Amino acid sequence: MNRLKDPGLALLRRPEVEELTGLSRSTIYARISKGTFPAPIAIGPRSVGWRIADIEAFLASPAEYGTADH
């Protein structure tokens, strides 16, 4: 049962992000450091996730994606 009011705010773990984007772990983190991939959200001391909406925005135009702070 989905209780989220905004499913775009749900989080994906790294293996799911890799599967959806086709990018490897190292490529994801390299692109994060360049500002060309969404940064993860800390969900615990040693765990992160990505907002579905952020990954969808990346997938809509991967070549032109850029974060606001880079």
CHARMM-style PDB file with segment names, atoms N, HN, CA, C and O in Angstrom:
ATOM      1  N   MET     1       0.843  -1.178   0.000  1.00  0.00      PROA
ATOM      2  CA  MET     1       0.000   0.000   0.000  1.00  0.00      PROA
ATOM      3  C   MET     1       0.891   1.246   0.000  1.00  0.00      PROA
ATOM      4  O   MET     1       1.747   1.405   0.871  1.00  0.00      PROA
ATOM      5  N   ASN     2       0.686   2.112  -0.969  1.00  0.00      PROA
ATOM      6  HN  ASN     2      -0.010   1.982  -1.676  1.00  0.00      PROA
ATOM      7  CA  ASN     2       1.484   3.318  -1.103  1.00  0.00      PROA
ATOM      8  C   ASN     2       0.843   4.451  -0.316  1.00  0.00      PROA
ATOM      9  O   ASN     2      -0.272   4.875  -0.623  1.00  0.00      PROA
ATOM     10  N   ARG     3       1.539   4.935   0.684  1.00  0.00      PROA
ATOM     11  HN  ARG     3       2.445   4.591   0.932  1.00  0.00      PROA
ATOM     12  CA  ARG     3       1.007   6.007   1.529  1.00  0.00      PROA
ATOM     13  C   ARG     3       1.616   7.366   1.215  1.00  0.00      PROA
ATOM     14  O   ARG     3       1.295   8.357   1.871  1.00  0.00      PROA
ATOM     15  N   LEU     4       2.484   7.419   0.228  1.00  0.00      PROA
ATOM     16  HN  LEU     4       2.745   6.614  -0.305  1.00  0.00      PROA
ATOM     17  CA  LEU     4       3.120   8.685  -0.111  1.00  0.00      PROA
ATOM     18  C   LEU     4       2.149   9.603  -0.830  1.00  0.00      PROA
ATOM     19  O   LEU     4       1.436   9.185  -1.742  1.00  0.00      PROA
ATOM     20  N   LYS     5       2.130  10.859  -0.407  1.00  0.00      PROA
ATOM     21  HN  LYS     5       2.709  11.198   0.335  1.00  0.00      PROA
ATOM     22  CA  LYS     5       1.306  11.844  -1.100  1.00  0.00      PROA
ATOM     23  C   LYS     5       1.974  12.267  -2.401  1.00  0.00      PROA
ATOM     24  O   LYS     5       1.295  12.568  -3.383  1.00  0.00      PROA
ATOM     25  N   ASP     6       3.301  12.290  -2.407  1.00  0.00      PROA
ATOM     26  HN  ASP     6       3.852  12.045  -1.610  1.00  0.00      PROA
ATOM     27  CA  ASP     6       4.059  12.656  -3.594  1.00  0.00      PROA
ATOM     28  C   ASP     6       5.072  11.562  -3.876  1.00  0.00      PROA
ATOM     29  O   ASP     6       6.156  11.566  -3.293  1.00  0.00      PROA
ATOM     30  N   PRO     7       4.743  10.615  -4.766  1.00  0.00      PROA
ATOM     31  CA  PRO     7       5.661   9.514  -5.021  1.00  0.00      PROA
ATOM     32  C   PRO     7       7.001   9.963  -5.606  1.00  0.00      PROA
ATOM     33  O   PRO     7       7.970   9.205  -5.557  1.00  0.00      PROA
ATOM     34  N   GLY     8       7.079  11.169  -6.153  1.00  0.00      PROA
ATOM     35  HN  GLY     8       6.293  11.785  -6.192  1.00  0.00      PROA
ATOM     36  CA  GLY     8       8.342  11.683  -6.674  1.00  0.00      PROA
ATOM     37  C   GLY     8       9.368  11.925  -5.577  1.00  0.00      PROA
ATOM     38  O   GLY     8      10.561  12.054  -5.852  1.00  0.00      PROA
ATOM     39  N   LEU     9       8.896  11.985  -4.320  1.00  0.00      PROA
ATOM     40  HN  LEU     9       7.927  11.880  -4.097  1.00  0.00      PROA
ATOM     41  CA  LEU     9       9.810  12.186  -3.199  1.00  0.00      PROA
ATOM     42  C   LEU     9      10.310  10.864  -2.620  1.00  0.00      PROA
ATOM     43  O   LEU     9      11.178  10.863  -1.747  1.00  0.00      PROA
ATOM     44  N   ALA    10       9.781   9.752  -3.090  1.00  0.00      PROA
ATOM     45  HN  ALA    10       9.076   9.752  -3.799  1.00  0.00      PROA
ATOM     46  CA  ALA    10      10.248   8.448  -2.621  1.00  0.00      PROA
ATOM     47  C   ALA    10      11.720   8.289  -2.998  1.00  0.00      PROA
ATOM     48  O   ALA    10      12.194   8.912  -3.948  1.00  0.00      PROA
ATOM     49  N   LEU    11      12.431   7.461  -2.256  1.00  0.00      PROA
ATOM     50  HN  LEU    11      12.046   6.956  -1.484  1.00  0.00      PROA
ATOM     51  CA  LEU    11      13.863   7.301  -2.477  1.00  0.00      PROA
ATOM     52  C   LEU    11      14.194   5.977  -3.141  1.00  0.00      PROA
ATOM     53  O   LEU    11      13.547   4.958  -2.903  1.00  0.00      PROA
ATOM     54  N   LEU    12      15.214   6.019  -3.976  1.00  0.00      PROA
ATOM     55  HN  LEU    12      15.740   6.847  -4.170  1.00  0.00      PROA
ATOM     56  CA  LEU    12      15.772   4.837  -4.617  1.00  0.00      PROA
ATOM     57  C   LEU    12      17.151   4.589  -4.032  1.00  0.00      PROA
ATOM     58  O   LEU    12      17.888   5.533  -3.748  1.00  0.00      PROA
ATOM     59  N   ARG    13      17.497   3.343  -3.855  1.00  0.00      PROA
ATOM     60  HN  ARG    13      16.898   2.576  -4.086  1.00  0.00      PROA
ATOM     61  CA  ARG    13      18.843   2.990  -3.407  1.00  0.00      PROA
ATOM     62  C   ARG    13      19.746   2.867  -4.634  1.00  0.00      PROA
ATOM     63  O   ARG    13      19.261   2.784  -5.762  1.00  0.00      PROA
ATOM     64  N   ARG    14      21.062   2.857  -4.407  1.00  0.00      PROA
ATOM     65  HN  ARG    14      21.457   2.925  -3.491  1.00  0.00      PROA
ATOM     66  CA  ARG    14      22.027   2.878  -5.511  1.00  0.00      PROA
ATOM     67  C   ARG    14      21.819   1.772  -6.544  1.00  0.00      PROA
ATOM     68  O   ARG    14      21.849   2.069  -7.739  1.00  0.00      PROA
ATOM     69  N   PRO    15      21.606   0.503  -6.149  1.00  0.00      PROA
ATOM     70  CA  PRO    15      21.406  -0.513  -7.193  1.00  0.00      PROA
ATOM     71  C   PRO    15      20.219  -0.205  -8.117  1.00  0.00      PROA
ATOM     72  O   PRO    15      20.266  -0.497  -9.312  1.00  0.00      PROA
ATOM     73  N   GLU    16      19.177   0.375  -7.564  1.00  0.00      PROA
ATOM     74  HN  GLU    16      19.139   0.612  -6.593  1.00  0.00      PROA
ATOM     75  CA  GLU    16      18.022   0.755  -8.383  1.00  0.00      PROA
ATOM     76  C   GLU    16      18.379   1.896  -9.325  1.00  0.00      PROA
ATOM     77  O   GLU    16      17.948   1.917 -10.478  1.00  0.00      PROA
ATOM     78  N   VAL    17      19.169   2.845  -8.830  1.00  0.00      PROA
ATOM     79  HN  VAL    17      19.519   2.829  -7.894  1.00  0.00      PROA
ATOM     80  CA  VAL    17      19.598   3.975  -9.664  1.00  0.00      PROA
ATOM     81  C   VAL    17      20.488   3.468 -10.795  1.00  0.00      PROA
ATOM     82  O   VAL    17      20.349   3.899 -11.939  1.00  0.00      PROA
ATOM     83  N   GLU    18      21.397   2.557 -10.475  1.00  0.00      PROA
ATOM     84  HN  GLU    18      21.510   2.207  -9.545  1.00  0.00      PROA
ATOM     85  CA  GLU    18      22.257   1.972 -11.507  1.00  0.00      PROA
ATOM     86  C   GLU    18      21.427   1.281 -12.579  1.00  0.00      PROA
ATOM     87  O   GLU    18      21.695   1.434 -13.770  1.00  0.00      PROA
ATOM     88  N   GLU    19      20.422   0.523 -12.158  1.00  0.00      PROA
ATOM     89  HN  GLU    19      20.204   0.399 -11.190  1.00  0.00      PROA
ATOM     90  CA  GLU    19      19.580  -0.200 -13.112  1.00  0.00      PROA
ATOM     91  C   GLU    19      18.780   0.758 -13.990  1.00  0.00      PROA
ATOM     92  O   GLU    19      18.690   0.560 -15.202  1.00  0.00      PROA
ATOM     93  N   LEU    20      18.206   1.785 -13.393  1.00  0.00      PROA
ATOM     94  HN  LEU    20      18.280   1.947 -12.408  1.00  0.00      PROA
ATOM     95  CA  LEU    20      17.397   2.738 -14.151  1.00  0.00      PROA
ATOM     96  C   LEU    20      18.221   3.566 -15.130  1.00  0.00      PROA
ATOM     97  O   LEU    20      17.774   3.840 -16.244  1.00  0.00      PROA
ATOM     98  N   THR    21      19.424   3.966 -14.719  1.00  0.00      PROA
ATOM     99  HN  THR    21      19.787   3.743 -13.814  1.00  0.00      PROA
ATOM    100  CA  THR    21      20.231   4.857 -15.546  1.00  0.00      PROA
ATOM    101  C   THR    21      21.196   4.129 -16.468  1.00  0.00      PROA
ATOM    102  O   THR    21      21.616   4.674 -17.489  1.00  0.00      PROA
ATOM    103  N   GLY    22      21.549   2.896 -16.108  1.00  0.00      PROA
ATOM    104  HN  GLY    22      21.208   2.453 -15.279  1.00  0.00      PROA
ATOM    105  CA  GLY    22      22.558   2.177 -16.879  1.00  0.00      PROA
ATOM    106  C   GLY    22      23.967   2.623 -16.554  1.00  0.00      PROA
ATOM    107  O   GLY    22      24.915   2.233 -17.235  1.00  0.00      PROA
ATOM    108  N   LEU    23      24.117   3.442 -15.510  1.00  0.00      PROA
ATOM    109  HN  LEU    23      23.346   3.759 -14.956  1.00  0.00      PROA
ATOM    110  CA  LEU    23      25.430   3.937 -15.110  1.00  0.00      PROA
ATOM    111  C   LEU    23      26.002   3.076 -13.993  1.00  0.00      PROA
ATOM    112  O   LEU    23      25.261   2.530 -13.175  1.00  0.00      PROA
ATOM    113  N   SER    24      27.325   2.958 -13.963  1.00  0.00      PROA
ATOM    114  HN  SER    24      27.927   3.401 -14.627  1.00  0.00      PROA
ATOM    115  CA  SER    24      27.982   2.212 -12.894  1.00  0.00      PROA
ATOM    116  C   SER    24      28.117   3.097 -11.659  1.00  0.00      PROA
ATOM    117  O   SER    24      27.931   4.312 -11.724  1.00  0.00      PROA
ATOM    118  N   ARG    25      28.441   2.466 -10.540  1.00  0.00      PROA
ATOM    119  HN  ARG    25      28.591   1.479 -10.487  1.00  0.00      PROA
ATOM    120  CA  ARG    25      28.638   3.195  -9.283  1.00  0.00      PROA
ATOM    121  C   ARG    25      29.685   4.294  -9.449  1.00  0.00      PROA
ATOM    122  O   ARG    25      29.468   5.436  -9.042  1.00  0.00      PROA
ATOM    123  N   SER    26      30.821   3.943 -10.049  1.00  0.00      PROA
ATOM    124  HN  SER    26      30.998   3.016 -10.380  1.00  0.00      PROA
ATOM    125  CA  SER    26      31.901   4.924 -10.185  1.00  0.00      PROA
ATOM    126  C   SER    26      31.490   6.087 -11.098  1.00  0.00      PROA
ATOM    127  O   SER    26      31.857   7.233 -10.839  1.00  0.00      PROA
ATOM    128  N   THR    27      30.742   5.806 -12.147  1.00  0.00      PROA
ATOM    129  HN  THR    27      30.443   4.875 -12.358  1.00  0.00      PROA
ATOM    130  CA  THR    27      30.279   6.862 -13.043  1.00  0.00      PROA
ATOM    131  C   THR    27      29.286   7.773 -12.337  1.00  0.00      PROA
ATOM    132  O   THR    27      29.338   8.993 -12.495  1.00  0.00      PROA
ATOM    133  N   ILE    28      28.387   7.189 -11.562  1.00  0.00      PROA
ATOM    134  HN  ILE    28      28.345   6.199 -11.433  1.00  0.00      PROA
ATOM    135  CA  ILE    28      27.417   7.990 -10.812  1.00  0.00      PROA
ATOM    136  C   ILE    28      28.134   8.970  -9.901  1.00  0.00      PROA
ATOM    137  O   ILE    28      27.824  10.162  -9.912  1.00  0.00      PROA
ATOM    138  N   TYR    29      29.090   8.489  -9.111  1.00  0.00      PROA
ATOM    139  HN  TYR    29      29.341   7.521  -9.103  1.00  0.00      PROA
ATOM    140  CA  TYR    29      29.784   9.367  -8.173  1.00  0.00      PROA
ATOM    141  C   TYR    29      30.701  10.367  -8.882  1.00  0.00      PROA
ATOM    142  O   TYR    29      30.876  11.486  -8.400  1.00  0.00      PROA
ATOM    143  N   ALA    30      31.279   9.986 -10.003  1.00  0.00      PROA
ATOM    144  HN  ALA    30      31.137   9.077 -10.394  1.00  0.00      PROA
ATOM    145  CA  ALA    30      32.083  10.947 -10.778  1.00  0.00      PROA
ATOM    146  C   ALA    30      31.197  12.066 -11.310  1.00  0.00      PROA
ATOM    147  O   ALA    30      31.584  13.234 -11.276  1.00  0.00      PROA
ATOM    148  N   ARG    31      30.012  11.716 -11.800  1.00  0.00      PROA
ATOM    149  HN  ARG    31      29.698  10.767 -11.827  1.00  0.00      PROA
ATOM    150  CA  ARG    31      29.096  12.732 -12.328  1.00  0.00      PROA
ATOM    151  C   ARG    31      28.543  13.611 -11.210  1.00  0.00      PROA
ATOM    152  O   ARG    31      28.310  14.801 -11.420  1.00  0.00      PROA
ATOM    153  N   ILE    32      28.329  13.037 -10.024  1.00  0.00      PROA
ATOM    154  HN  ILE    32      28.518  12.070  -9.854  1.00  0.00      PROA
ATOM    155  CA  ILE    32      27.880  13.848  -8.886  1.00  0.00      PROA
ATOM    156  C   ILE    32      28.923  14.915  -8.591  1.00  0.00      PROA
ATOM    157  O   ILE    32      28.581  16.079  -8.384  1.00  0.00      PROA
ATOM    158  N   SER    33      30.197  14.525  -8.569  1.00  0.00      PROA
ATOM    159  HN  SER    33      30.476  13.579  -8.737  1.00  0.00      PROA
ATOM    160  CA  SER    33      31.253  15.491  -8.247  1.00  0.00      PROA
ATOM    161  C   SER    33      31.382  16.577  -9.311  1.00  0.00      PROA
ATOM    162  O   SER    33      31.842  17.679  -9.015  1.00  0.00      PROA
ATOM    163  N   LYS    34      30.979  16.279 -10.549  1.00  0.00      PROA
ATOM    164  HN  LYS    34      30.605  15.384 -10.790  1.00  0.00      PROA
ATOM    165  CA  LYS    34      31.008  17.271 -11.630  1.00  0.00      PROA
ATOM    166  C   LYS    34      29.732  18.097 -11.693  1.00  0.00      PROA
ATOM    167  O   LYS    34      29.660  19.087 -12.422  1.00  0.00      PROA
ATOM    168  N   GLY    35      28.717  17.683 -10.921  1.00  0.00      PROA
ATOM    169  HN  GLY    35      28.775  16.879 -10.329  1.00  0.00      PROA
ATOM    170  CA  GLY    35      27.446  18.401 -10.947  1.00  0.00      PROA
ATOM    171  C   GLY    35      26.544  17.997 -12.095  1.00  0.00      PROA
ATOM    172  O   GLY    35      25.621  18.733 -12.444  1.00  0.00      PROA
ATOM    173  N   THR    36      26.795  16.831 -12.691  1.00  0.00      PROA
ATOM    174  HN  THR    36      27.545  16.232 -12.407  1.00  0.00      PROA
ATOM    175  CA  THR    36      25.997  16.388 -13.829  1.00  0.00      PROA
ATOM    176  C   THR    36      25.126  15.176 -13.492  1.00  0.00      PROA
ATOM    177  O   THR    36      24.650  14.479 -14.388  1.00  0.00      PROA
ATOM    178  N   PHE    37      24.925  14.933 -12.208  1.00  0.00      PROA
ATOM    179  HN  PHE    37      25.312  15.500 -11.480  1.00  0.00      PROA
ATOM    180  CA  PHE    37      24.042  13.865 -11.738  1.00  0.00      PROA
ATOM    181  C   PHE    37      23.507  14.292 -10.382  1.00  0.00      PROA
ATOM    182  O   PHE    37      24.223  14.935  -9.614  1.00  0.00      PROA
ATOM    183  N   PRO    38      22.263  13.948 -10.073  1.00  0.00      PROA
ATOM    184  CA  PRO    38      21.681  14.351  -8.786  1.00  0.00      PROA
ATOM    185  C   PRO    38      22.459  13.781  -7.600  1.00  0.00      PROA
ATOM    186  O   PRO    38      22.883  12.625  -7.619  1.00  0.00      PROA
ATOM    187  N   ALA    39      22.636  14.589  -6.591  1.00  0.00      PROA
ATOM    188  HN  ALA    39      22.291  15.528  -6.575  1.00  0.00      PROA
ATOM    189  CA  ALA    39      23.307  14.135  -5.372  1.00  0.00      PROA
ATOM    190  C   ALA    39      22.346  13.291  -4.540  1.00  0.00      PROA
ATOM    191  O   ALA    39      21.137  13.525  -4.556  1.00  0.00      PROA
ATOM    192  N   PRO    40      22.878  12.319  -3.822  1.00  0.00      PROA
ATOM    193  CA  PRO    40      22.010  11.503  -2.967  1.00  0.00      PROA
ATOM    194  C   PRO    40      21.628  12.244  -1.695  1.00  0.00      PROA
ATOM    195  O   PRO    40      22.222  13.262  -1.339  1.00  0.00      PROA
ATOM    196  N   ILE    41      20.627  11.706  -1.028  1.00  0.00      PROA
ATOM    197  HN  ILE    41      20.144  10.880  -1.318  1.00  0.00      PROA
ATOM    198  CA  ILE    41      20.141  12.220   0.250  1.00  0.00      PROA
ATOM    199  C   ILE    41      20.573  11.230   1.331  1.00  0.00      PROA
ATOM    200  O   ILE    41      20.368  10.025   1.183  1.00  0.00      PROA
ATOM    201  N   ALA    42      21.160  11.722   2.400  1.00  0.00      PROA
ATOM    202  HN  ALA    42      21.326  12.701   2.520  1.00  0.00      PROA
ATOM    203  CA  ALA    42      21.541  10.840   3.500  1.00  0.00      PROA
ATOM    204  C   ALA    42      20.278  10.353   4.208  1.00  0.00      PROA
ATOM    205  O   ALA    42      19.427  11.151   4.602  1.00  0.00      PROA
ATOM    206  N   ILE    43      20.167   9.029   4.365  1.00  0.00      PROA
ATOM    207  HN  ILE    43      20.858   8.380   4.045  1.00  0.00      PROA
ATOM    208  CA  ILE    43      19.012   8.461   5.056  1.00  0.00      PROA
ATOM    209  C   ILE    43      19.438   7.711   6.314  1.00  0.00      PROA
ATOM    210  O   ILE    43      18.609   7.125   7.011  1.00  0.00      PROA
ATOM    211  N   GLY    44      20.703   7.736   6.587  1.00  0.00      PROA
ATOM    212  HN  GLY    44      21.376   8.212   6.021  1.00  0.00      PROA
ATOM    213  CA  GLY    44      21.248   7.098   7.776  1.00  0.00      PROA
ATOM    214  C   GLY    44      22.730   7.384   7.839  1.00  0.00      PROA
ATOM    215  O   GLY    44      23.265   8.046   6.949  1.00  0.00      PROA
ATOM    216  N   PRO    45      23.412   6.903   8.871  1.00  0.00      PROA
ATOM    217  CA  PRO    45      24.843   7.191   9.005  1.00  0.00      PROA
ATOM    218  C   PRO    45      25.683   6.636   7.852  1.00  0.00      PROA
ATOM    219  O   PRO    45      26.710   7.216   7.498  1.00  0.00      PROA
ATOM    220  N   ARG    46      25.254   5.528   7.273  1.00  0.00      PROA
ATOM    221  HN  ARG    46      24.420   5.057   7.560  1.00  0.00      PROA
ATOM    222  CA  ARG    46      26.017   4.926   6.183  1.00  0.00      PROA
ATOM    223  C   ARG    46      25.136   4.531   5.014  1.00  0.00      PROA
ATOM    224  O   ARG    46      25.445   3.581   4.294  1.00  0.00      PROA
ATOM    225  N   SER    47      24.051   5.247   4.823  1.00  0.00      PROA
ATOM    226  HN  SER    47      23.801   6.018   5.409  1.00  0.00      PROA
ATOM    227  CA  SER    47      23.168   4.910   3.709  1.00  0.00      PROA
ATOM    228  C   SER    47      22.616   6.176   3.065  1.00  0.00      PROA
ATOM    229  O   SER    47      22.351   7.179   3.727  1.00  0.00      PROA
ATOM    230  N   VAL    48      22.456   6.089   1.755  1.00  0.00      PROA
ATOM    231  HN  VAL    48      22.672   5.274   1.217  1.00  0.00      PROA
ATOM    232  CA  VAL    48      21.921   7.209   0.985  1.00  0.00      PROA
ATOM    233  C   VAL    48      20.866   6.698   0.022  1.00  0.00      PROA
ATOM    234  O   VAL    48      20.763   5.499  -0.240  1.00  0.00      PROA
ATOM    235  N   GLY    49      20.090   7.628  -0.496  1.00  0.00      PROA
ATOM    236  HN  GLY    49      20.174   8.602  -0.283  1.00  0.00      PROA
ATOM    237  CA  GLY    49      19.107   7.312  -1.521  1.00  0.00      PROA
ATOM    238  C   GLY    49      18.941   8.514  -2.422  1.00  0.00      PROA
ATOM    239  O   GLY    49      19.356   9.622  -2.081  1.00  0.00      PROA
ATOM    240  N   TRP    50      18.335   8.293  -3.567  1.00  0.00      PROA
ATOM    241  HN  TRP    50      17.998   7.393  -3.844  1.00  0.00      PROA
ATOM    242  CA  TRP    50      18.079   9.368  -4.523  1.00  0.00      PROA
ATOM    243  C   TRP    50      16.588   9.552  -4.664  1.00  0.00      PROA
ATOM    244  O   TRP    50      15.846   8.571  -4.725  1.00  0.00      PROA
ATOM    245  N   ARG    51      16.132  10.798  -4.717  1.00  0.00      PROA
ATOM    246  HN  ARG    51      16.735  11.594  -4.668  1.00  0.00      PROA
ATOM    247  CA  ARG    51      14.717  11.069  -4.946  1.00  0.00      PROA
ATOM    248  C   ARG    51      14.348  10.615  -6.360  1.00  0.00      PROA
ATOM    249  O   ARG    51      15.077  10.867  -7.319  1.00  0.00      PROA
ATOM    250  N   ILE    52      13.215   9.947  -6.466  1.00  0.00      PROA
ATOM    251  HN  ILE    52      12.623   9.742  -5.687  1.00  0.00      PROA
ATOM    252  CA  ILE    52      12.748   9.492  -7.772  1.00  0.00      PROA
ATOM    253  C   ILE    52      12.624  10.677  -8.730  1.00  0.00      PROA
ATOM    254  O   ILE    52      13.007  10.571  -9.895  1.00  0.00      PROA
ATOM    255  N   ALA    53      12.098  11.793  -8.256  1.00  0.00      PROA
ATOM    256  HN  ALA    53      11.786  11.879  -7.310  1.00  0.00      PROA
ATOM    257  CA  ALA    53      11.921  12.971  -9.110  1.00  0.00      PROA
ATOM    258  C   ALA    53      13.261  13.471  -9.657  1.00  0.00      PROA
ATOM    259  O   ALA    53      13.333  13.909 -10.805  1.00  0.00      PROA
ATOM    260  N   ASP    54      14.314  13.409  -8.851  1.00  0.00      PROA
ATOM    261  HN  ASP    54      14.255  13.053  -7.919  1.00  0.00      PROA
ATOM    262  CA  ASP    54      15.636  13.848  -9.314  1.00  0.00      PROA
ATOM    263  C   ASP    54      16.169  12.923 -10.410  1.00  0.00      PROA
ATOM    264  O   ASP    54      16.744  13.384 -11.395  1.00  0.00      PROA
ATOM    265  N   ILE    55      15.974  11.622 -10.230  1.00  0.00      PROA
ATOM    266  HN  ILE    55      15.507  11.247  -9.429  1.00  0.00      PROA
ATOM    267  CA  ILE    55      16.439  10.665 -11.236  1.00  0.00      PROA
ATOM    268  C   ILE    55      15.621  10.818 -12.512  1.00  0.00      PROA
ATOM    269  O   ILE    55      16.173  10.733 -13.609  1.00  0.00      PROA
ATOM    270  N   GLU    56      14.325  11.042 -12.389  1.00  0.00      PROA
ATOM    271  HN  GLU    56      13.877  11.111 -11.498  1.00  0.00      PROA
ATOM    272  CA  GLU    56      13.492  11.266 -13.571  1.00  0.00      PROA
ATOM    273  C   GLU    56      13.921  12.515 -14.326  1.00  0.00      PROA
ATOM    274  O   GLU    56      13.918  12.528 -15.557  1.00  0.00      PROA
ATOM    275  N   ALA    57      14.291  13.570 -13.597  1.00  0.00      PROA
ATOM    276  HN  ALA    57      14.293  13.560 -12.597  1.00  0.00      PROA
ATOM    277  CA  ALA    57      14.771  14.800 -14.250  1.00  0.00      PROA
ATOM    278  C   ALA    57      16.070  14.523 -15.004  1.00  0.00      PROA
ATOM    279  O   ALA    57      16.268  15.020 -16.113  1.00  0.00      PROA
ATOM    280  N   PHE    58      16.943  13.736 -14.407  1.00  0.00      PROA
ATOM    281  HN  PHE    58      16.782  13.332 -13.507  1.00  0.00      PROA
ATOM    282  CA  PHE    58      18.184  13.361 -15.085  1.00  0.00      PROA
ATOM    283  C   PHE    58      17.880  12.550 -16.347  1.00  0.00      PROA
ATOM    284  O   PHE    58      18.434  12.825 -17.411  1.00  0.00      PROA
ATOM    285  N   LEU    59      17.009  11.564 -16.229  1.00  0.00      PROA
ATOM    286  HN  LEU    59      16.558  11.341 -15.364  1.00  0.00      PROA
ATOM    287  CA  LEU    59      16.700  10.695 -17.363  1.00  0.00      PROA
ATOM    288  C   LEU    59      16.001  11.437 -18.501  1.00  0.00      PROA
ATOM    289  O   LEU    59      16.106  11.033 -19.659  1.00  0.00      PROA
ATOM    290  N   ALA    60      15.300  12.504 -18.184  1.00  0.00      PROA
ATOM    291  HN  ALA    60      15.216  12.832 -17.243  1.00  0.00      PROA
ATOM    292  CA  ALA    60      14.623  13.288 -19.219  1.00  0.00      PROA
ATOM    293  C   ALA    60      15.616  13.922 -20.184  1.00  0.00      PROA
ATOM    294  O   ALA    60      15.314  14.093 -21.365  1.00  0.00      PROA
ATOM    295  N   SER    61      16.802  14.273 -19.687  1.00  0.00      PROA
ATOM    296  HN  SER    61      17.048  14.135 -18.727  1.00  0.00      PROA
ATOM    297  CA  SER    61      17.818  14.891 -20.538  1.00  0.00      PROA
ATOM    298  C   SER    61      19.198  14.711 -19.909  1.00  0.00      PROA
ATOM    299  O   SER    61      19.757  15.664 -19.367  1.00  0.00      PROA
ATOM    300  N   PRO    62      19.752  13.499 -19.975  1.00  0.00      PROA
ATOM    301  CA  PRO    62      21.017  13.223 -19.294  1.00  0.00      PROA
ATOM    302  C   PRO    62      22.195  14.086 -19.774  1.00  0.00      PROA
ATOM    303  O   PRO    62      23.038  14.486 -18.972  1.00  0.00      PROA
ATOM    304  N   ALA    63      22.248  14.365 -21.055  1.00  0.00      PROA
ATOM    305  HN  ALA    63      21.562  14.040 -21.706  1.00  0.00      PROA
ATOM    306  CA  ALA    63      23.370  15.142 -21.585  1.00  0.00      PROA
ATOM    307  C   ALA    63      23.330  16.595 -21.146  1.00  0.00      PROA
ATOM    308  O   ALA    63      24.366  17.257 -21.094  1.00  0.00      PROA
ATOM    309  N   GLU    64      22.153  17.093 -20.833  1.00  0.00      PROA
ATOM    310  HN  GLU    64      21.311  16.555 -20.875  1.00  0.00      PROA
ATOM    311  CA  GLU    64      22.011  18.498 -20.469  1.00  0.00      PROA
ATOM    312  C   GLU    64      21.756  18.715 -18.991  1.00  0.00      PROA
ATOM    313  O   GLU    64      21.580  19.851 -18.550  1.00  0.00      PROA
ATOM    314  N   TYR    65      21.734  17.622 -18.210  1.00  0.00      PROA
ATOM    315  HN  TYR    65      21.877  16.699 -18.568  1.00  0.00      PROA
ATOM    316  CA  TYR    65      21.446  17.752 -16.793  1.00  0.00      PROA
ATOM    317  C   TYR    65      22.591  18.470 -16.093  1.00  0.00      PROA
ATOM    318  O   TYR    65      23.762  18.200 -16.361  1.00  0.00      PROA
ATOM    319  N   GLY    66      22.245  19.383 -15.197  1.00  0.00      PROA
ATOM    320  HN  GLY    66      21.294  19.602 -14.979  1.00  0.00      PROA
ATOM    321  CA  GLY    66      23.227  20.082 -14.382  1.00  0.00      PROA
ATOM    322  C   GLY    66      22.588  20.516 -13.088  1.00  0.00      PROA
ATOM    323  O   GLY    66      21.439  20.957 -13.077  1.00  0.00      PROA
ATOM    324  N   THR    67      23.311  20.398 -12.006  1.00  0.00      PROA
ATOM    325  HN  THR    67      24.245  20.040 -12.015  1.00  0.00      PROA
ATOM    326  CA  THR    67      22.767  20.837 -10.735  1.00  0.00      PROA
ATOM    327  C   THR    67      22.970  22.332 -10.590  1.00  0.00      PROA
ATOM    328  O   THR    67      23.863  22.902 -11.218  1.00  0.00      PROA
ATOM    329  N   ALA    68      22.159  22.965  -9.778  1.00  0.00      PROA
ATOM    330  HN  ALA    68      21.434  22.502  -9.269  1.00  0.00      PROA
ATOM    331  CA  ALA    68      22.198  24.417  -9.628  1.00  0.00      PROA
ATOM    332  C   ALA    68      23.484  24.903  -8.987  1.00  0.00      PROA
ATOM    333  O   ALA    68      23.911  26.027  -9.252  1.00  0.00      PROA
ATOM    334  N   ASP    69      24.117  24.082  -8.145  1.00  0.00      PROA
ATOM    335  HN  ASP    69      23.770  23.169  -7.930  1.00  0.00      PROA
ATOM    336  CA  ASP    69      25.293  24.561  -7.418  1.00  0.00      PROA
ATOM    337  C   ASP    69      26.601  24.296  -8.141  1.00  0.00      PROA
ATOM    338  O   ASP    69      27.661  24.559  -7.574  1.00  0.00      PROA
ATOM    339  N   HSD    70      26.577  23.788  -9.369  1.00  0.00      PROA
ATOM    340  HN  HSD    70      25.716  23.575  -9.830  1.00  0.00      PROA
ATOM    341  CA  HSD    70      27.818  23.583 -10.119  1.00  0.00      PROA
ATOM    342  C   HSD    70      27.795  24.337 -11.411  1.00  0.00      PROA
ATOM    343  OT1 HSD    70      28.759  24.282 -12.174  1.00  0.00      PROA
TER     344      HSD     70
END
